[in-house]
Amino acid sequence: AAIEANPDDADAHAQLAAVLAQKGRDKEALEQARAALHLDPDNERARQLVGKLDRPALRDRQELSGQQGPHP
């Protein structure tokens, strides 16, 4: 895979994250998107995926701490 050939390629991590997200593998997708942002903090695709995928975790953390967050 592209990541194995070049593990420092942020775009490859972001692309894999998008594919994983499409398959419903959100945890793995989030890990790949975060890896992409670690390599390239300006990677817009990875930034969007993290924003999309990390919202349920944010909501869970807010509920656990007693904070009120936006609820759909």
All heavy atoms as an XYZ file, in Angstrom:
548
protein
N       0.840     -1.189      0.000
C       0.000      0.000      0.000
C       0.881      1.247      0.000
O       2.074      1.183      0.293
C      -0.930     -0.011      1.202
N       0.275      2.372     -0.306
C       1.015      3.631     -0.396
C       1.645      4.002      0.938
O       2.745      4.545      0.974
C       0.091      4.744     -0.875
N       0.966      3.705      2.029
C       1.501      4.069      3.337
C       2.728      3.234      3.678
O       3.680      3.738      4.257
C       0.415      3.933      4.421
C      -0.629      5.029      4.202
C       0.998      4.018      5.818
C      -1.785      4.985      5.136
N       2.703      1.968      3.306
C       3.867      1.120      3.560
C       5.076      1.603      2.760
O       6.195      1.569      3.246
C       3.552     -0.331      3.222
C       2.544     -0.941      4.174
C       2.093     -2.318      3.735
O       2.539     -2.804      2.678
O       1.277     -2.903      4.460
N       4.849      2.054      1.537
C       5.931      2.532      0.682
C       6.469      3.874      1.153
O       7.654      4.155      1.013
C       5.458      2.641     -0.759
N       5.593      4.709      1.698
C       6.001      6.045      2.143
C       5.182      6.433      3.380
O       4.189      7.152      3.268
C       5.795      7.054      1.007
C       6.422      8.387      1.322
O       6.989      8.584      2.398
N       6.305      9.330      0.416
N       5.605      5.976      4.557
C       4.825      6.220      5.776
C       4.719      7.690      6.176
O       3.882      8.038      7.008
C       5.554      5.408      6.839
C       6.925      5.197      6.305
C       6.811      5.211      4.811
N       5.521      8.552      5.574
C       5.471      9.980      5.898
C       4.604     10.777      4.926
O       4.637     12.006      4.924
C       6.891     10.561      5.921
C       7.727      9.973      7.046
O       7.152      9.602      8.085
O       8.950      9.879      6.873
N       3.801     10.101      4.120
C       2.942     10.758      3.140
C       1.588     11.065      3.789
O       0.730     10.189      3.935
C       2.772      9.853      1.924
C       1.983     10.500      0.807
O       1.319     11.539      1.039
O       2.014      9.960     -0.308
N       1.390     12.314      4.156
C       0.154     12.723      4.830
C      -1.060     12.497      3.944
O      -2.125     12.087      4.430
C       0.240     14.190      5.248
N      -0.920     12.733      2.647
C      -2.042     12.533      1.733
C      -2.473     11.069      1.683
O      -3.670     10.769      1.596
C      -1.701     13.029      0.331
C      -1.615     14.548      0.264
O      -2.328     15.223      1.033
O      -0.836     15.053     -0.555
N      -1.520     10.158      1.748
C      -1.856      8.733      1.740
C      -2.641      8.363      3.004
O      -3.610      7.614      2.945
C      -0.590      7.888      1.632
N      -2.219      8.910      4.147
C      -2.949      8.655      5.395
C      -4.362      9.233      5.316
O      -5.329      8.591      5.742
C      -2.208      9.265      6.590
C      -1.019      8.478      7.019
N      -1.112      7.362      7.809
C       0.297      8.660      6.776
C       0.108      6.879      8.038
N       0.977      7.655      7.412
N      -4.491     10.425      4.756
C      -5.803     11.056      4.637
C      -6.696     10.268      3.681
O      -7.898     10.100      3.941
C      -5.653     12.499      4.162
N      -6.136      9.775      2.598
C      -6.912      8.985      1.648
C      -7.381      7.685      2.297
O      -8.545      7.289      2.145
C      -6.086      8.693      0.402
C      -6.852      7.931     -0.657
C      -6.060      7.770     -1.937
O      -4.937      8.249     -2.063
N      -6.631      7.081     -2.898
N      -6.496      7.016      3.021
C      -6.877      5.790      3.710
C      -7.961      6.082      4.747
O      -8.917      5.320      4.894
C      -5.658      5.138      4.370
C      -5.937      3.865      5.167
C      -6.625      2.801      4.307
C      -4.636      3.336      5.760
N      -7.835      7.191      5.447
C      -8.843      7.586      6.433
C     -10.206      7.738      5.772
O     -11.224      7.283      6.312
C      -8.432      8.881      7.127
N     -10.242      8.356      4.607
C     -11.509      8.551      3.890
C     -12.128      7.214      3.491
O     -13.338      7.008      3.636
C     -11.279      9.432      2.668
N     -11.305      6.296      3.007
C     -11.803      4.980      2.609
C     -12.339      4.226      3.829
O     -13.420      3.630      3.786
C     -10.693      4.167      1.899
C     -11.115      2.716      1.705
C     -10.345      4.815      0.574
N     -11.593      4.262      4.922
C     -12.035      3.583      6.144
C     -13.343      4.173      6.661
O     -14.235      3.435      7.098
C     -10.943      3.668      7.214
C      -9.689      2.838      6.940
C      -8.569      3.242      7.894
C      -9.984      1.350      7.057
N     -13.468      5.485      6.601
C     -14.697      6.142      7.056
C     -15.883      5.709      6.196
O     -16.973      5.463      6.713
C     -14.533      7.660      7.023
N     -15.673      5.591      4.893
C     -16.745      5.153      3.995
C     -17.197      3.729      4.325
O     -18.349      3.374      4.116
C     -16.299      5.215      2.538
C     -16.207      6.620      2.002
C     -15.726      6.648      0.564
O     -15.086      5.719      0.081
N     -16.005      7.744     -0.122
N     -16.276      2.933      4.845
C     -16.599      1.548      5.192
C     -17.133      1.420      6.615
O     -17.353      0.325      7.091
C     -15.354      0.674      5.016
C     -14.928      0.551      3.571
C     -13.764     -0.390      3.415
C     -13.432     -0.531      1.945
N     -12.884     -1.832      1.634
N     -17.281      2.559      7.308
C     -17.810      2.532      8.663
C     -16.781      2.174      9.726
O     -17.135      1.908     10.867
N     -15.526      2.193      9.360
C     -14.451      1.864     10.307
C     -13.906      3.169     10.895
O     -12.778      3.563     10.675
C     -13.387      1.043      9.586
C     -13.947     -0.312      9.141
C     -13.071     -1.051      8.177
N     -11.744     -1.321      8.685
C     -10.805     -1.952      7.982
N     -11.055     -2.389      6.773
N      -9.605     -2.128      8.499
N     -14.786      3.835     11.655
C     -14.511      5.195     12.126
C     -13.285      5.297     13.026
O     -12.522      6.256     12.917
C     -15.723      5.756     12.855
C     -16.890      6.033     11.926
O     -16.712      5.917     10.694
O     -17.966      6.358     12.434
N     -13.091      4.349     13.922
C     -11.944      4.430     14.832
C     -10.626      4.396     14.048
O      -9.737      5.209     14.280
C     -11.995      3.285     15.846
C     -10.882      3.340     16.859
C     -10.982      2.232     17.875
C      -9.820      2.279     18.842
N      -9.848      1.185     19.801
N     -10.528      3.470     13.108
C      -9.316      3.373     12.289
C      -9.165      4.605     11.394
O      -8.048      5.099     11.191
C      -9.361      2.113     11.431
C      -9.311      0.828     12.233
C      -9.685     -0.362     11.374
O     -10.892     -0.580     11.160
O      -8.753     -1.043     10.911
N     -10.289      5.086     10.873
C     -10.252      6.274     10.025
C      -9.748      7.475     10.812
O      -8.927      8.252     10.311
C     -11.650      6.551      9.466
N     -10.231      7.623     12.034
C      -9.799      8.732     12.878
C      -8.307      8.640     13.168
O      -7.594      9.642     13.126
C     -10.614      8.757     14.173
C     -10.355      9.908     15.122
C     -10.575     11.258     14.453
C     -11.247      9.769     16.350
N      -7.816      7.443     13.424
C      -6.376      7.256     13.673
C      -5.560      7.682     12.452
O      -4.528      8.357     12.592
C      -6.083      5.797     14.017
C      -6.606      5.377     15.379
C      -6.483      3.885     15.613
O      -5.936      3.159     14.742
O      -6.937      3.425     16.677
N      -6.005      7.292     11.262
C      -5.276      7.654     10.036
C      -5.355      9.151      9.761
O      -4.375      9.764      9.344
C      -5.809      6.854      8.845
C      -5.460      5.388      8.902
C      -3.967      5.134      8.909
O      -3.189      5.798      8.233
N      -3.553      4.156      9.698
N      -6.518      9.746     10.002
C      -6.658     11.187      9.790
C      -5.765     11.953     10.752
O      -5.132     12.946     10.370
C      -8.117     11.599      9.961
N      -5.709     11.504     11.985
C      -4.819     12.156     12.962
C      -3.357     11.993     12.570
O      -2.550     12.909     12.758
C      -5.072     11.602     14.358
C      -6.366     12.112     14.958
C      -6.574     11.556     16.328
N      -7.742     12.159     16.962
C      -8.417     11.604     17.941
N      -8.061     10.420     18.412
N      -9.455     12.215     18.466
N      -3.001     10.823     12.042
C      -1.627     10.609     11.571
C      -1.303     11.584     10.439
O      -0.204     12.159     10.394
C      -1.447      9.165     11.109
N      -2.260     11.784      9.545
C      -2.050     12.732      8.448
C      -1.835     14.140      8.985
O      -0.941     14.858      8.527
C      -3.242     12.707      7.489
N      -2.640     14.534      9.965
C      -2.487     15.882     10.538
C      -1.174     16.028     11.298
O      -0.594     17.111     11.327
C      -3.659     16.200     11.462
C      -4.955     16.563     10.762
C      -6.044     16.833     11.787
C      -4.777     17.762      9.853
N      -0.712     14.949     11.894
C       0.585     14.997     12.582
C       1.691     15.284     11.570
O       2.611     16.062     11.851
C       0.836     13.668     13.301
C       2.167     13.590     13.951
N       2.468     14.248     15.122
C       3.298     12.935     13.586
C       3.722     14.000     15.448
N       4.241     13.214     14.532
N       1.583     14.660     10.404
C       2.591     14.857      9.359
C       2.428     16.190      8.647
O       3.406     16.805      8.232
C       2.497     13.719      8.342
C       2.868     12.342      8.876
C       2.426     11.261      7.902
C       4.364     12.259      9.149
N       1.175     16.622      8.478
C       0.887     17.861      7.752
C      -0.315     18.544      8.396
O      -1.458     18.255      8.045
C       0.595     17.562      6.281
C       0.205     18.808      5.492
O       0.336     19.929      6.019
O      -0.237     18.643      4.341
N      -0.081     19.431      9.358
C      -1.178     20.089     10.072
C      -2.118     20.891      9.171
O      -3.227     21.215      9.582
C      -0.454     21.007     11.058
C       0.903     20.443     11.202
C       1.231     19.809      9.884
N      -1.704     21.185      7.942
C      -2.535     21.950      7.025
C      -3.319     21.065      6.050
O      -3.971     21.586      5.139
C      -1.676     22.933      6.225
C      -1.048     23.981      7.123
O      -1.706     24.391      8.095
O       0.100     24.375      6.858
N      -3.277     19.755      6.246
C      -3.972     18.839      5.343
C      -5.479     18.980      5.561
O      -6.031     18.529      6.559
C      -3.518     17.402      5.591
C      -4.052     16.445      4.559
O      -5.262     16.320      4.378
N      -3.143     15.760      3.890
N      -6.142     19.630      4.610
C      -7.569     19.962      4.755
C      -8.451     18.718      4.788
O      -9.409     18.662      5.553
C      -8.005     20.898      3.629
C      -9.388     21.458      3.826
C      -9.560     22.263      5.123
O      -8.610     22.921      5.563
O     -10.668     22.205      5.689
N      -8.138     17.744      3.969
C      -8.951     16.513      3.958
C      -8.905     15.824      5.320
O      -9.938     15.409      5.854
C      -8.441     15.580      2.865
C      -9.284     14.352      2.667
C      -8.737     13.533      1.519
N      -9.735     12.622      1.020
C      -9.520     11.769      0.053
N      -8.364     11.737     -0.555
N     -10.470     10.953     -0.344
N      -7.731     15.714      5.889
C      -7.587     15.081      7.200
C      -8.279     15.907      8.275
O      -8.949     15.361      9.164
C      -6.108     14.892      7.536
N      -8.145     17.224      8.180
C      -8.790     18.113      9.155
C     -10.317     17.926      9.136
O     -10.954     17.837     10.173
C      -8.423     19.561      8.842
C      -8.896     20.558      9.851
C      -8.528     21.961      9.401
N      -7.108     22.080      9.131
C      -6.230     22.611      9.969
N      -6.627     23.093     11.115
N      -4.963     22.682      9.650
N     -10.882     17.838      7.937
C     -12.328     17.642      7.810
C     -12.757     16.290      8.377
O     -13.784     16.186      9.048
C     -12.758     17.764      6.348
C     -12.671     19.171      5.821
C     -12.982     19.263      4.340
O     -13.178     18.260      3.657
N     -13.012     20.484      3.830
N     -11.975     15.268      8.101
C     -12.317     13.939      8.608
C     -12.250     13.884     10.128
O     -13.125     13.302     10.774
C     -11.391     12.882      7.991
C     -11.712     12.510      6.554
C     -10.557     11.747      5.925
C     -12.988     11.684      6.501
N     -11.228     14.485     10.713
C     -11.135     14.511     12.168
C     -12.328     15.253     12.746
O     -12.957     14.796     13.707
C      -9.802     15.139     12.648
C      -9.844     15.433     14.146
C      -8.640     14.212     12.334
N     -12.686     16.366     12.145
C     -13.842     17.118     12.618
C     -15.119     16.308     12.553
O     -15.952     16.352     13.458
N     -15.278     15.549     11.487
C     -16.475     14.729     11.308
C     -16.470     13.520     12.242
O     -17.475     13.211     12.881
C     -16.547     14.264      9.857
C     -17.675     13.313      9.564
C     -17.605     12.844      8.123
C     -18.571     11.688      7.899
N     -18.401     11.093      6.587
N     -15.341     12.842     12.321
C     -15.277     11.574     13.048
C     -15.139     11.740     14.550
O     -15.520     10.864     15.305
C     -14.110     10.733     12.524
C     -14.244     10.279     11.080
C     -12.931      9.690     10.597
C     -15.372      9.280     10.941
N     -14.593     12.855     14.985
C     -14.319     13.017     16.410
C     -15.499     13.629     17.155
O     -15.476     13.721     18.362
C     -13.065     13.872     16.611
C     -12.408     13.613     17.957
O     -12.588     12.517     18.503
O     -11.723     14.514     18.460
N     -16.549     14.049     16.469
C     -17.685     14.671     17.150
C     -18.382     13.746     18.139
O     -18.695     14.174     19.237
C     -18.669     15.222     16.134
C     -18.123     16.467     15.494
C     -19.113     17.159     14.637
N     -18.468     18.344     14.092
C     -18.896     19.024     13.083
N     -20.002     18.653     12.484
N     -18.260     20.077     12.657
N     -18.647     12.481     17.815
C     -19.279     11.619     18.820
C     -18.422     11.470     20.076
O     -18.936     11.477     21.183
C     -19.439     10.278     18.100
C     -19.479     10.638     16.656
C     -18.547     11.831     16.524
N     -17.112     11.391     19.901
C     -16.230     11.278     21.059
C     -16.288     12.548     21.897
O     -16.306     12.492     23.131
C     -14.789     11.006     20.612
N     -16.342     13.689     21.240
C     -16.442     14.961     21.954
C     -17.746     15.006     22.745
O     -17.768     15.371     23.908
C     -16.371     16.128     20.973
C     -16.571     17.523     21.565
C     -15.484     17.832     22.585
C     -16.577     18.559     20.476
N     -18.840     14.605     22.113
C     -20.136     14.613     22.788
C     -20.106     13.678     24.005
O     -20.576     14.025     25.076
C     -21.247     14.204     21.816
C     -22.626     14.307     22.422
C     -23.730     14.039     21.424
N     -23.632     12.705     20.845
C     -23.394     12.451     19.563
N     -23.234     13.424     18.706
N     -23.315     11.211     19.117
N     -19.517     12.494     23.844
C     -19.434     11.553     24.961
C     -18.618     12.138     26.102
O     -18.987     12.021     27.269
C     -18.807     10.236     24.510
C     -19.719      9.454     23.578
O     -20.917      9.792     23.486
O     -19.214      8.511     22.940
N     -17.510     12.793     25.776
C     -16.678     13.403     26.829
C     -17.455     14.505     27.537
O     -17.374     14.644     28.753
C     -15.382     13.959     26.237
C     -14.375     12.894     25.895
C     -13.006     13.498     25.628
N     -13.001     14.461     24.546
C     -12.763     14.178     23.275
N     -12.533     12.938     22.908
N     -12.771     15.130     22.363
N     -18.200     15.299     26.784
C     -18.977     16.382     27.392
C     -20.047     15.820     28.314
O     -20.261     16.332     29.405
C     -19.620     17.254     26.313
C     -18.625     18.112     25.582
C     -19.255     18.869     24.422
O     -20.301     18.483     23.912
N     -18.596     19.927     24.009
N     -20.718     14.765     27.899
C     -21.764     14.169     28.723
C     -21.172     13.564     29.986
O     -21.736     13.697     31.067
C     -22.532     13.120     27.923
C     -23.412     13.735     26.858
C     -24.079     12.716     25.962
O     -23.879     11.504     26.155
O     -24.811     13.145     25.068
N     -20.035     12.944     29.863
C     -19.381     12.367     31.036
C     -18.947     13.413     32.038
O     -18.990     13.209     33.238
C     -18.167     11.518     30.620
C     -18.488     10.194     29.940
C     -17.211      9.537     29.440
C     -19.229      9.257     30.878
N     -18.549     14.592     31.545
C     -18.078     15.638     32.445
C     -19.224     16.521     32.900
O     -19.021     17.437     33.685
C     -17.005     16.484     31.750
O     -17.576     17.226     30.692
N     -20.442     16.267     32.406
C     -21.599     17.060     32.829
C     -21.795     18.334     32.044
O     -22.668     19.129     32.352
N     -20.985     18.555     30.998
C     -21.139     19.756     30.184
C     -22.264     19.539     29.189
O     -22.519     18.423     28.754
C     -19.851     20.057     29.420
C     -18.672     20.359     30.293
C     -17.402     20.531     29.465
O     -17.440     20.519     28.249
N     -16.298     20.696     30.138
N     -22.913     20.602     28.823
C     -23.939     20.530     27.799
C     -23.325     20.888     26.464
O     -22.782     21.966     26.294
C     -25.089     21.505     28.121
C     -25.880     21.092     29.336
C     -26.592     19.761     29.117
O     -27.122     19.515     28.040
N     -26.608     18.920     30.119
N     -23.407     19.985     25.531
C     -22.926     20.243     24.189
C     -24.092     20.252     23.240
O     -25.220     19.952     23.626
N     -23.850     20.567     22.007
C     -24.942     20.551     21.027
C     -25.428     19.135     20.797
O     -24.641     18.218     20.677
C     -24.305     21.139     19.765
C     -22.847     20.952     19.950
C     -22.593     20.940     21.433
N     -26.719     18.960     20.783
C     -27.297     17.646     20.520
C     -28.160     17.732     19.285
O     -28.968     18.637     19.163
C     -28.153     17.179     21.719
C     -27.330     16.880     22.931
N     -26.743     15.654     23.116
C     -26.984     17.631     23.991
C     -26.074     15.669     24.271
N     -26.217     16.870     24.800
N     -27.993     16.778     18.390
C     -28.784     16.810     17.149
C     -30.256     16.573     17.410
O     -30.676     16.057     18.361
C     -28.198     15.686     16.311
C     -27.270     14.923     17.163
C     -27.072     15.700     18.422
